[in-house]
């Protein structure tokens, strides 16, 4: 029998993929969202989780980046 699931194919680098897997395993957004781990750069995830994941990734990037200031 064929099983059809609606989702979104996400291409990311291995570090981001590990972060997304961590969020999925810890249910950090309240639910599991990874439908299938396809290969080292691709995940198939639930479409309705995209906006929440983008916000979490933006928060992560804000935490690990630092402002560039010009020296006078």
N, CA, C and O atoms as a Tinker XYZ file with bonds, in Angstrom:
   288  protein
     1  N      0.835000   -1.172000    0.000000    73     2
     2  CA     0.000000    0.000000    0.000000    64     1     3
     3  C      0.887000    1.245000    0.000000    63     2     4     5
     4  O      1.931000    1.273000    0.652000    81     3
     5  N      0.479000    2.235000   -0.710000    73     3     6
     6  CA     1.221000    3.478000   -0.834000    64     5     7
     7  C      0.810000    4.415000    0.297000    63     6     8     9
     8  O     -0.373000    4.562000    0.604000    81     7
     9  N      1.811000    5.046000    0.909000    73     7    10
    10  CA     1.556000    6.019000    1.962000    64     9    11
    11  C      1.982000    7.394000    1.445000    63    10    12    13
    12  O      3.126000    7.574000    1.027000    81    11
    13  N      1.079000    8.347000    1.472000    73    11    14
    14  CA     1.359000    9.702000    0.986000    64    13    15
    15  C      1.375000   10.648000    2.172000    63    14    16    17
    16  O      0.450000   10.673000    2.984000    81    15
    17  N      2.449000   11.430000    2.257000    73    15    18
    18  CA     2.582000   12.416000    3.327000    64    17    19
    19  C      2.998000   13.737000    2.720000    63    18    20    21
    20  O      3.929000   13.792000    1.916000    81    19
    21  N      2.317000   14.794000    3.097000    73    19    22
    22  CA     2.657000   16.127000    2.612000    64    21    23
    23  C      3.798000   16.672000    3.455000    63    22    24    25
    24  O      3.766000   16.596000    4.683000    81    23
    25  N      4.807000   17.222000    2.789000    73    23    26
    26  CA     5.942000   17.779000    3.498000    64    25    27
    27  C      6.767000   18.672000    2.595000    63    26    28    29
    28  O      6.385000   18.968000    1.462000    81    27
    29  N      7.899000   19.092000    3.116000    73    27    30
    30  CA     8.804000   19.980000    2.397000    64    29    31
    31  C     10.206000   19.393000    2.425000    63    30    32    33
    32  O     10.675000   18.949000    3.473000    81    31
    33  N     10.868000   19.389000    1.294000    73    31    34
    34  CA    12.241000   18.930000    1.196000    64    33    35
    35  C     13.158000   20.079000    1.602000    63    34    36    37
    36  O     13.086000   21.169000    1.036000    81    35
    37  N     14.017000   19.828000    2.581000    73    35    38
    38  CA    14.922000   20.856000    3.078000    64    37    39
    39  C     16.352000   20.417000    2.799000    63    38    40    41
    40  O     16.755000   19.314000    3.167000    81    39
    41  N     17.120000   21.291000    2.141000    73    39    42
    42  CA    18.537000   21.042000    1.904000    64    41    43
    43  C     19.329000   21.928000    2.858000    63    42    44    45
    44  O     19.111000   23.138000    2.920000    81    43
    45  N     20.247000   21.318000    3.598000    73    43    46
    46  CA    21.042000   22.082000    4.559000    64    45    47
    47  C     22.416000   21.445000    4.714000    63    46    48    49
    48  O     22.638000   20.307000    4.300000    81    47
    49  N     23.326000   22.190000    5.313000    73    47    50
    50  CA    24.647000   21.628000    5.567000    64    49    51
    51  C     24.549000   20.658000    6.754000    63    50    52    53
    52  O     23.568000   20.689000    7.497000    81    51
    53  N     25.553000   19.806000    6.932000    73    51    54
    54  CA    25.491000   18.792000    7.994000    64    53    55
    55  C     25.305000   19.369000    9.401000    63    54    56    57
    56  O     24.618000   18.761000   10.222000    81    55
    57  N     25.897000   20.519000    9.692000    73    55    58
    58  CA    25.747000   21.114000   11.026000    64    57    59
    59  C     24.300000   21.551000   11.275000    63    58    60    61
    60  O     23.755000   21.306000   12.351000    81    59
    61  N     23.684000   22.189000   10.294000    73    59    62
    62  CA    22.293000   22.612000   10.439000    64    61    63
    63  C     21.382000   21.400000   10.509000    63    62    64    65
    64  O     20.391000   21.409000   11.239000    81    63
    65  N     21.707000   20.364000    9.760000    73    63    66
    66  CA    20.905000   19.147000    9.804000    64    65    67
    67  C     20.932000   18.549000   11.207000    63    66    68    69
    68  O     19.896000   18.121000   11.716000    81    67
    69  N     22.097000   18.516000   11.830000    73    67    70
    70  CA    22.199000   18.001000   13.202000    64    69    71
    71  C     21.392000   18.847000   14.174000    63    70    72    73
    72  O     20.778000   18.311000   15.096000    81    71
    73  N     21.385000   20.168000   13.981000    73    71    74
    74  CA    20.580000   21.055000   14.822000    64    73    75
    75  C     19.096000   20.747000   14.663000    63    74    76    77
    76  O     18.365000   20.680000   15.652000    81    75
    77  N     18.649000   20.561000   13.429000    73    75    78
    78  CA    17.244000   20.244000   13.181000    64    77    79
    79  C     16.868000   18.882000   13.764000    63    78    80    81
    80  O     15.778000   18.723000   14.313000    81    79
    81  N     17.756000   17.909000   13.649000    73    79    82
    82  CA    17.509000   16.594000   14.242000    64    81    83
    83  C     17.407000   16.714000   15.758000    63    82    84    85
    84  O     16.561000   16.073000   16.381000    81    83
    85  N     18.274000   17.537000   16.350000    73    83    86
    86  CA    18.214000   17.756000   17.800000    64    85    87
    87  C     16.869000   18.374000   18.201000    63    86    88    89
    88  O     16.249000   17.937000   19.170000    81    87
    89  N     16.423000   19.384000   17.459000    73    87    90
    90  CA    15.127000   20.005000   17.753000    64    89    91
    91  C     13.994000   18.988000   17.638000    63    90    92    93
    92  O     13.053000   19.009000   18.432000    81    91
    93  N     14.087000   18.109000   16.662000    73    91    94
    94  CA    13.058000   17.086000   16.467000    64    93    95
    95  C     13.073000   16.080000   17.619000    63    94    96    97
    96  O     12.022000   15.751000   18.169000    81    95
    97  N     14.259000   15.592000   17.985000    73    95    98
    98  CA    14.364000   14.570000   19.032000    64    97    99
    99  C     13.945000   15.087000   20.404000    63    98   100   101
   100  O     13.366000   14.347000   21.200000    81    99
   101  N     14.237000   16.357000   20.680000    73    99   102
   102  CA    13.869000   16.930000   21.976000    64   101   103
   103  C     12.481000   17.549000   21.960000    63   102   104   105
   104  O     12.011000   18.065000   22.975000    81   103
   105  N     11.828000   17.498000   20.810000    73   103   106
   106  CA    10.495000   18.086000   20.615000    64   105   107
   107  C     10.481000   19.541000   21.082000    63   106   108   109
   108  O      9.565000   19.974000   21.781000    81   107
   109  N     11.504000   20.282000   20.687000    73   107   110
   110  CA    11.683000   21.663000   21.115000    64   109   111
   111  C     10.596000   22.602000   20.595000    63   110   112   113
   112  O     10.370000   23.661000   21.180000    81   111
   113  N      9.928000   22.235000   19.520000    73   111   114
   114  CA     8.841000   23.086000   19.019000    64   113   115
   115  C      7.474000   22.495000   19.367000    63   114   116   117
   116  O      6.449000   22.932000   18.844000    81   115
   117  N      7.469000   21.507000   20.246000    73   115   118
   118  CA     6.224000   20.933000   20.727000    64   117   119
   119  C      5.796000   19.648000   20.043000    63   118   120   121
   120  O      4.883000   18.970000   20.512000    81   119
   121  N      6.439000   19.310000   18.950000    73   119   122
   122  CA     6.089000   18.095000   18.216000    64   121   123
   123  C      7.275000   17.638000   17.386000    63   122   124   125
   124  O      8.198000   18.412000   17.134000    81   123
   125  N      7.253000   16.409000   16.969000    73   123   126
   126  CA     8.262000   15.931000   16.022000    64   125   127
   127  C      7.857000   16.415000   14.641000    63   126   128   129
   128  O      6.676000   16.392000   14.296000    81   127
   129  N      8.823000   16.853000   13.850000    73   127   130
   130  CA     8.507000   17.422000   12.546000    64   129   131
   131  C      9.245000   16.766000   11.395000    63   130   132   133
   132  O      8.881000   16.989000   10.240000    81   131
   133  N     10.274000   15.959000   11.665000    73   131   134
   134  CA    11.005000   15.288000   10.593000    64   133   135
   135  C     10.222000   14.049000   10.174000    63   134   136   137
   136  O      9.936000   13.169000   10.986000    81   135
   137  N      9.885000   14.003000    8.901000    73   135   138
   138  CA     9.180000   12.853000    8.354000    64   137   139
   139  C     10.197000   11.788000    7.948000    63   138   140   141
   140  O     10.017000   10.605000    8.237000    81   139
   141  N     11.272000   12.220000    7.271000    73   139   142
   142  CA    12.278000   11.274000    6.806000    64   141   143
   143  C     13.636000   11.957000    6.697000    63   142   144   145
   144  O     13.741000   13.070000    6.183000    81   143
   145  N     14.668000   11.285000    7.181000    73   143   146
   146  CA    16.058000   11.714000    7.024000    64   145   147
   147  C     16.555000   11.046000    5.751000    63   146   148   149
   148  O     16.775000    9.835000    5.732000    81   147
   149  N     16.733000   11.828000    4.683000    73   147   150
   150  CA    17.005000   11.256000    3.372000    64   149   151
   151  C     18.477000   10.962000    3.118000    63   150   152   153
   152  O     18.823000    9.856000    2.703000    81   151
   153  N     19.342000   11.930000    3.360000    73   151   154
   154  CA    20.782000   11.733000    3.187000    64   153   155
   155  C     21.513000   12.788000    4.004000    63   154   156   157
   156  O     20.904000   13.431000    4.859000    81   155
   157  N     22.808000   12.979000    3.759000    73   155   158
   158  CA    23.589000   13.889000    4.601000    64   157   159
   159  C     23.232000   15.366000    4.434000    63   158   160   161
   160  O     23.652000   16.188000    5.248000    81   159
   161  N     22.475000   15.721000    3.411000    73   159   162
   162  CA    22.105000   17.126000    3.201000    64   161   163
   163  C     20.606000   17.374000    3.082000    63   162   164   165
   164  O     20.198000   18.525000    2.928000    81   163
   165  N     19.782000   16.351000    3.147000    73   163   166
   166  CA    18.351000   16.527000    2.904000    64   165   167
   167  C     17.498000   15.904000    3.999000    63   166   168   169
   168  O     17.746000   14.789000    4.456000    81   167
   169  N     16.481000   16.667000    4.404000    73   167   170
   170  CA    15.457000   16.193000    5.327000    64   169   171
   171  C     14.101000   16.456000    4.695000    63   170   172   173
   172  O     13.914000   17.451000    3.995000    81   171
   173  N     13.166000   15.568000    4.943000    73   171   174
   174  CA    11.780000   15.772000    4.524000    64   173   175
   175  C     11.003000   16.062000    5.798000    63   174   176   177
   176  O     10.887000   15.203000    6.673000    81   175
   177  N     10.463000   17.298000    5.900000    73   175   178
   178  CA     9.826000   17.725000    7.145000    64   177   179
   179  C      8.397000   18.176000    6.904000    63   178   180   181
   180  O      7.999000   18.445000    5.770000    81   179
   181  N      7.628000   18.256000    7.988000    73   179   182
   182  CA     6.247000   18.721000    7.898000    64   181   183
   183  C      6.231000   20.188000    7.481000    63   182   184   185
   184  O      6.965000   21.010000    8.030000    81   183
   185  N      5.402000   20.497000    6.522000    73   183   186
   186  CA     5.323000   21.850000    5.983000    64   185   187
   187  C      4.896000   22.869000    7.034000    63   186   188   189
   188  O      5.384000   23.999000    7.035000    81   187
   189  N      3.995000   22.483000    7.922000    73   187   190
   190  CA     3.506000   23.447000    8.913000    64   189   191
   191  C      4.537000   23.803000    9.978000    63   190   192   193
   192  O      4.289000   24.696000   10.789000    81   191
   193  N      5.679000   23.136000    9.998000    73   191   194
   194  CA     6.732000   23.446000   10.964000    64   193   195
   195  C      7.768000   24.429000   10.417000    63   194   196   197
   196  O      8.640000   24.877000   11.162000    81   195
   197  N      7.688000   24.766000    9.145000    73   195   198
   198  CA     8.711000   25.600000    8.494000    64   197   199
   199  C      8.871000   26.961000    9.174000    63   198   200   201
   200  O      9.994000   27.352000    9.493000    81   199
   201  N      7.795000   27.677000    9.398000    73   199   202
   202  CA     7.898000   29.022000    9.976000    64   201   203
   203  C      8.506000   28.980000   11.375000    63   202   204   205
   204  O      9.346000   29.815000   11.709000    81   203
   205  N      8.095000   28.025000   12.185000    73   203   206
   206  CA     8.632000   27.898000   13.534000    64   205   207
   207  C     10.119000   27.568000   13.485000    63   206   208   209
   208  O     10.904000   28.123000   14.254000    81   207
   209  N     10.508000   26.677000   12.593000    73   207   210
   210  CA    11.917000   26.318000   12.464000    64   209   211
   211  C     12.758000   27.499000   11.990000    63   210   212   213
   212  O     13.871000   27.704000   12.473000    81   211
   213  N     12.231000   28.268000   11.054000    73   211   214
   214  CA    12.967000   29.443000   10.580000    64   213   215
   215  C     13.189000   30.431000   11.718000    63   214   216   217
   216  O     14.261000   31.029000   11.816000    81   215
   217  N     12.198000   30.608000   12.573000    73   215   218
   218  CA    12.342000   31.504000   13.722000    64   217   219
   219  C     13.397000   30.971000   14.684000    63   218   220   221
   220  O     14.198000   31.748000   15.204000    81   219
   221  N     13.413000   29.663000   14.933000    73   219   222
   222  CA    14.409000   29.067000   15.834000    64   221   223
   223  C     15.821000   29.207000   15.274000    63   222   224   225
   224  O     16.761000   29.493000   16.015000    81   223
   225  N     15.969000   29.007000   13.967000    73   223   226
   226  CA    17.276000   29.151000   13.321000    64   225   227
   227  C     17.732000   30.605000   13.378000    63   226   228   229
   228  O     18.905000   30.874000   13.635000    81   227
   229  N     16.816000   31.548000   13.140000    73   227   230
   230  CA    17.155000   32.974000   13.242000    64   229   231
   231  C     17.618000   33.323000   14.653000    63   230   232   233
   232  O     18.587000   34.063000   14.824000    81   231
   233  N     16.931000   32.794000   15.662000    73   231   234
   234  CA    17.345000   33.028000   17.054000    64   233   235
   235  C     18.734000   32.472000   17.305000    63   234   236   237
   236  O     19.554000   33.119000   17.956000    81   235
   237  N     19.005000   31.284000   16.797000    73   235   238
   238  CA    20.329000   30.678000   16.962000    64   237   239
   239  C     21.400000   31.542000   16.307000    63   238   240   241
   240  O     22.451000   31.788000   16.899000    81   239
   241  N     21.135000   31.999000   15.092000    73   239   242
   242  CA    22.113000   32.826000   14.380000    64   241   243
   243  C     22.358000   34.151000   15.110000    63   242   244   245
   244  O     23.485000   34.644000   15.137000    81   243
   245  N     21.312000   34.721000   15.695000    73   243   246
   246  CA    21.477000   35.951000   16.468000    64   245   247
   247  C     22.357000   35.715000   17.695000    63   246   248   249
   248  O     23.150000   36.581000   18.065000    81   247
   249  N     22.224000   34.567000   18.317000    73   247   250
   250  CA    23.005000   34.260000   19.518000    64   249   251
   251  C     24.475000   34.026000   19.210000    63   250   252   253
   252  O     25.340000   34.380000   20.010000    81   251
   253  N     24.766000   33.430000   18.054000    73   251   254
   254  CA    26.160000   33.078000   17.772000    64   253   255
   255  C     26.898000   34.123000   16.939000    63   254   256   257
   256  O     28.103000   33.995000   16.721000    81   255
   257  N     26.198000   35.150000   16.470000    73   255   258
   258  CA    26.870000   36.186000   15.697000    64   257   259
   259  C     27.224000   37.365000   16.587000    63   258   260   261
   260  O     26.621000   37.561000   17.643000    81   259
   261  N     28.176000   38.126000   16.168000    73   259   262
   262  CA    28.556000   39.320000   16.918000    64   261   263
   263  C     28.611000   40.498000   15.966000    63   262   264   265
   264  O     28.916000   40.326000   14.785000    81   263
   265  N     28.322000   41.681000   16.455000    73   263   266
   266  CA    28.300000   42.862000   15.569000    64   265   267
   267  C     29.717000   43.248000   15.120000    63   266   268   269
   268  O     30.668000   43.204000   15.901000    81   267
   269  N     29.825000   43.614000   13.886000    73   267   270
   270  CA    31.089000   44.093000   13.355000    64   269   271
   271  C     31.141000   45.609000   13.547000    63   270   272   273
   272  O     30.243000   46.326000   13.105000    81   271
   273  N     32.156000   46.076000   14.183000    73   271   274
   274  CA    32.322000   47.517000   14.364000    64   273   275
   275  C     33.585000   47.962000   13.652000    63   274   276   277
   276  O     34.570000   47.230000   13.559000    81   275
   277  N     33.522000   49.155000   13.167000    73   275   278
   278  CA    34.684000   49.703000   12.464000    64   277   279
   279  C     35.611000   50.358000   13.480000    63   278   280   281
   280  O     35.164000   51.010000   14.424000    81   279
   281  N     36.894000   50.174000   13.268000    73   279   282
   282  CA    37.880000   50.846000   14.113000    64   281   283
   283  C     38.224000   52.186000   13.483000    63   282   284   285
   284  O     38.431000   52.297000   12.275000    81   283
   285  N     38.276000   53.181000   14.321000    73   283   286
   286  CA    38.583000   54.512000   13.802000    64   285   287
   287  C     40.029000   54.846000   13.974000    63   286   288
   288  O     40.461000   55.933000   13.590000    81   287
